[in-house]
Amino acid sequence: MHTERDWITTPLTTDLLRGALDLERTEHGWLPHRLPVRARKQIPDGQLAMAESQPSGVRLVFRTRATALELDTLPTKRVYVGAPPRPDGVYDLLVDGRLAGQACVSGGNTLTIDMATGSVQAQPGPVGTLRFADLPDGDKDVEIWLPHNETTELVALRTDAPIEPVPDRGRKVWLHHGSSISQGSDAAGPTTTWPALAASLAGVELINLGLGGSALLDPFTARVLRDTPADLISVKIGINLVNTDVMRLRAFTPAVHGFLDTIREGHPTTPLLVVSPILCPIHEDTPGPSVPDFTALSTGQLRFRAAGDPAERAGGKLTLGVIRDELARIVEQRTAEDPNLHYLDGRDLYGRADSVELPLPDQLHPDAATHRRIGERFAKLAFTAGGVFDE
């Protein structure tokens, strides 16, 4: 999309990008990554590869007098066989910190995923253009937040006035790791995922390592957290370990210790908050794995169910209740030597009463209203006076 303007094309460089840990050159342009290349070489499955390439919390940030801008991107969209169509990824435009527009990019590549067989088919598609016009005149800080749930290659950035990087404002950097709920699941847009909302309320810079389906205490993820500069760190642990039924209690306890030990190698005194799972009724007392509910899928609804047996807890299978108890015990044990380590029960963010008022639509993931509630509560509990990040 090119109109009759004197467009200026600015190279897409790392000094314009925040929230990404790597920028890969592709055939079309640049692909932001939330895991660096060393970690990506150790990724064992396509789920994590897809999740880390979806730019949750990643945004282009610059200062300009421009009143119009265009961004060419190549999105990769997902289609689940038998499920309702997913909405296109949303781009949020912020001007001087306030939401000034939202838009989507059509076209792009398509991944067709069959949850029954596990098959994935890729179909290439065209580059699309995002356009925002009628921006206020005068110098301003502009942020373009990329879709939190749609892989996005950056192809070209055009404006009708020069741009320059925004200088460091001295804000603290908050590094957060978690599951698809932290990545954004069904939030309304990239600035309304619960971590983005909490960061905005607290006035901190977010690096979001919420990795859908992949918060599994992987050593390479711990090393990324260790090596990433940050003033504040939080790790939300639990739901994916039950979803995937990837380990038993005997492996869970040392894995948590090892994960925290690795983070502490790079951040020995940084405030570090361990967050247990929010309430998820299907897995409170029933182990995983989580599987699609194909009865609901046949009627066009995407829902999940717990496929485990509560009796299997005796053999060490994990439930959310088991995980919360063990995380609280581990943190209490470690705080004797680590006074900057803290624990937050995820049910303080979303608990039993919330699940009655705002049930999880697919039994696993919060909707847009629930993301807002979780973000506001986290900001209050962690960042306000007396919170673990209030320093």
Secondary structure, 3 states (H helix, E strand, C coil): CCCCCCCEEECCCHHHEECCCEEEECCCCEEEECCCHHHHCCCCCHHHHHHHHCCCCCEEEEEECCCCEEEEEEEEEEEECCCCCCCCCEEEEEECCEEEEEEECCCCEEEEECCCCCCEEEECCCCEEEEECCCCCCCEEEEEECCCCCEEEEEEEEECCCEECCCCCCCCEEEEEECHHHHCCCCCCCCCCHHHHHHHHHCCEEEEEECCCCCCCCHHHHHHHHHCCCCEEEEECCHHHHHHCCCEHHHHHHHHHHHHHHHHHHCCCCCEEEECCCCCHHHCCCCCCEEECHHHHCCCCCCEEECCCHHHHHHCECCHHHHHHHHHHHHHHHCCCCCCEEEECHHHCCCHHHHHHCCCCCCCCCCHHHHHHHHHHHHHHHHCCCCCCCC
